[in-house]
Amino acid sequence: MTAIQAIKLEKKYKGKTAVNKIDVSIEAGELFALLGVDGAGKTTTIKMLSCLISPTSGDALLLGDSIVSKPNAVKEKINVSPQETAVAPNLTIMENLVLIAEIYGNDKKTARMKADEMISAFGLADVAQDRAKTLSGGMQRRISIAKDRTSSFLMRLFTTPRKARCALSFHSFLDLRSV
């Protein structure tokens, strides 16, 4: 099954091409990396695939739904982990994880179970009751990734994987593909 099919996907800003008619097909279960120098259009491509901005021309199908004609259907199926760390600094690690699980529709008991699962999977037991703002940037990034894993989306898009992603967090992500 094709997970992402981009067809001549293009984005221009004031006549300047940011993404130049990308054609790509990514099968379900594949790990795919979009690499390039700064300014190559990687973030713009992710923004189009996640329906945050519209393409100038072309289209992409994510799990069968068009980013142009069915953006809401696409948004229901995906989760985007931005390059910025996304944790609530005044909440504990446990509170951060439970909050996100509840935002995505889980009841309190299920949210707590998912949070416990992520704390174990990401090696966060020693800091589970610490406030996020007291932790290092790398540890906050790990928590941000763990938060993404508490939801039940069919596809996850990560931006800037080289930035602030420690090997342990990425290894945990790979181990949790089926969670």
C-alpha positions in Angstrom: 0.0 0.0 0.0 1.3 3.5 -0.9 1.5 5.7 2.2 2.6 8.9 0.4 2.3 9.6 -3.3 3.4 13.1 -4.4 2.6 14.2 -7.9 4.5 17.2 -9.3 4.2 18.9 -5.8 5.3 22.5 -6.1 5.4 25.6 -3.9 6.3 29.0 -5.0 6.6 32.2 -2.9 6.4 35.5 -4.9 7.6 33.7 -8.0 10.5 32.0 -6.2 10.4 28.2 -6.2 10.7 26.6 -2.8 9.7 23.1 -3.9 10.1 22.1 -7.5 7.6 19.6 -8.7 8.4 16.6 -6.5 7.4 13.2 -7.6 7.8 10.5 -4.9 6.1 7.3 -3.8 6.6 5.9 -0.3 5.1 2.6 0.7 3.5 1.9 4.1 6.0 0.7 6.6 9.0 2.4 4.9 11.2 4.9 6.8 11.9 7.7 4.4 14.3 10.6 4.9 14.0 13.9 3.0 17.5 15.3 3.0 18.9 18.5 1.7 20.8 21.7 2.5 19.2 24.6 4.4 16.7 26.2 2.1 16.2 23.1 0.0 12.4 23.0 0.7 12.3 20.1 3.2 10.2 22.0 5.8 8.0 23.5 3.1 7.4 20.0 1.7 6.4 18.7 5.2 4.1 21.7 5.7 2.3 20.8 2.4 2.1 17.1 3.3 0.6 18.0 6.7 -1.9 20.5 5.1 -0.5 23.5 6.9 0.1 25.3 3.6 -1.4 24.6 0.1 0.8 23.7 -2.8 1.0 26.1 -5.7 0.4 23.2 -8.0 0.4 19.4 -7.9 -1.0 17.2 -5.2 -0.1 14.5 -2.8 -2.1 11.5 -1.5 -1.5 10.5 2.1 -3.0 7.1 2.7 -5.3 7.6 -0.2 -6.5 11.2 0.7 -5.6 14.3 -1.3 -3.9 17.2 0.5 -5.7 19.5 -1.9 -9.2 18.2 -2.0 -9.4 16.3 1.4 -7.1 18.1 3.8 -9.3 17.3 6.9 -9.2 13.6 6.1 -5.4 13.8 5.9 -5.1 15.7 9.2 -7.1 13.0 10.9 -4.5 10.4 9.9 -1.2 12.1 10.6 0.9 13.4 13.4 3.7 16.0 12.8 6.6 16.2 15.2 8.1 19.7 14.6 11.7 20.6 14.8 10.9 22.7 17.9 10.6 21.0 21.2 7.0 20.9 22.3 6.6 20.4 26.0 4.7 22.3 28.6 7.6 23.5 30.8 5.6 23.8 34.1 4.1 20.4 33.9 5.8 17.2 35.0 6.8 14.6 32.3 3.9 12.4 33.4 1.5 15.4 33.2 2.7 16.3 29.7 2.2 12.8 28.4 -1.3 12.4 30.0 -2.4 15.8 28.8 -1.6 14.9 25.2 -3.2 11.5 25.4 -6.4 13.1 26.8 -6.3 15.8 24.0 -6.4 13.0 21.5 -9.6 11.6 23.0 -8.4 9.0 25.6 -10.1 8.7 28.9 -8.1 9.4 32.0 -7.3 5.7 32.7 -6.2 5.0 29.1 -4.2 8.3 29.0 -2.4 7.2 32.1 -1.7 3.8 30.7 -0.3 5.3 27.5 1.9 7.8 29.5 3.2 4.9 31.6 4.0 2.9 28.5 6.0 5.9 27.0 7.8 6.6 30.2 9.0 3.0 30.2 9.8 2.8 26.5 11.7 6.1 26.5 13.6 5.5 29.8 11.9 8.4 31.6 11.0 6.7 34.9 13.7 8.6 36.9 12.3 12.0 35.7 8.6 11.2 35.4 7.7 13.5 38.3 10.1 16.3 37.3 8.9 19.5 35.6 9.9 19.6 32.0 11.7 23.0 32.3 14.2 21.4 34.7 15.5 19.0 32.1 18.1 19.3 29.4 17.1 20.2 25.9 17.9 16.7 24.7 15.8 15.2 27.4 12.9 17.6 26.6 13.2 16.5 22.9 12.9 12.9 24.0 9.7 13.8 25.9 8.4 15.6 22.9 8.8 12.4 20.8 7.2 10.3 23.5 4.2 12.7 23.5 3.9 12.1 19.8 3.7 8.4 20.5 0.8 8.6 22.9 -1.5 9.3 19.9 -2.9 6.7 17.5 -2.2 8.2 14.1 -1.5 6.1 11.0 1.4 8.2 9.9 4.0 10.4 11.6 6.0 13.1 9.9 9.2 14.3 11.6 11.0 17.5 10.7 14.7 18.1 11.0 15.6 14.7 12.4 19.3 15.7 12.8 18.4 18.6 15.2 18.2 17.7 18.9 17.4 14.1 18.3 19.7 11.9 20.4 20.5 8.4 19.2 18.6 6.9 22.1 15.4 8.8 21.2 15.6 7.8 17.6 16.4 4.2 18.5 13.3 4.2 20.8 11.3 5.6 17.9 12.4 2.7 15.7 11.6 0.2 18.3 8.1 1.7 18.8 6.9 1.7 15.2 4.2 -0.8 16.0 3.2 0.7 19.4 
